[in-house]
């Protein structure tokens, strides 16, 4: 009886560990890591201009390609202009964060529909 209880406890711990690892894997490593605003705002002026945006995108895509990442949706990547919702030629942190939140929501809805 003690042996069965011990095996059940070990099995439960193994399942909890597996769930924890699975949750971590679902949050990273699949190309969905959102870049930080500050990592794109190279001149630290509080805004991202088109040059900074496209340079960061090119760098990110090159890194993914070098790591063997799939680039199947690269052609569908949003343009700088589509993120610049107020049309002032710069992305504020609010515009950038709103876009990231929208992308996350779209991914979550896509997963829910599967």
N, C-alpha and C positions, 0 to 999 in steps of 0.2 A: 504494500500500500504506500509506504514512504517513497519507494522508487517511482511509482506512478505519479505521485504528487510532485516529486522533484522533476520528472520529465515534463509535466504540464507547466511547471513554473519556467523551466528552461525554454520550452516551446513558446510560451507567452512572451518571454523576454526577447527571443529571436524575432518574433513577429513585430513587436514594438520597435525594435532596431531597424528592421526592414522597412516599416512604414516611415520612420524618420528619414532614412536614406532616400527613399522614394520621394518624399516631400521636398527634400533638398534638391534632388535631381530635377524635379519638375519646375523648380524656380530658377535654375541656372543651367548653363551648358547647352542650351538648345537655340542659341542665337537670339534670345529674347531679353538679354540683359540690356536695360535701357541706359544709355550714356548719361552722365551727369551734365547738367547745363554748364558748369564751370570747366568741364573737360573740353568743351567745344568753344567756349568764349575765351579764346587764346589771349586776347589783349586785356582781359579782365575789365572791360568797360561796362559790363552789365547788360550787354546785348550781343546777339550773334548776327553777323552780317552774312550775306550770301557766300562770300569767299570762305569764311570760317566754316560755314555749314557744309559746303561741298568738299572742302579739304578733309574735314572730319569724316564725312561719309566715305570718301575715297580710301582713307587710311583704314577705316573699319572694314570695308569690303576687301581690301588687300590682305588684312590680317586674317579674316575669315577664310579667304581663298587659300592662303598659305597653310592654314590649319586643316585644310580639307573640308571646310564647311560648305554646305549646299547653298547655292545662290539662286534658287528657283524663283524667288519673288523680287529679285533685284530690279527688274524692269517696272515693277509696280510701286517702287519706293516713292513716297510723296516728295514733291518738289519744295524748295524753299518758299516759293510764292504761295503754295497752298497752306503752309504753316503760318505765314505772315498775315494773320487775319485782319489786321488793321491797315495793311498796305503801306507801312512807313519804311519799308526796306530793311527792317531789323526784326529779329525775334526777341521778344522780352522773355524773361523766365516764366511769366504767366502763360504766354502763348506756347512756349516749348513744353511746359508741364501739362497744359491742357491737351496738347497733341498726344503726349505719352499716355495720359489717362484714357484718351479715346482709343488708342491702339490696344491698350491692355483690356479694355472693355470688349473690343471686337474679338480679341483672342479668346477671352472667357466665353463669349457667346458662341464662338465657333466650336469650342470644346464641348459646350453644353448641347449643341446640336448634333454631335457625333454619336 
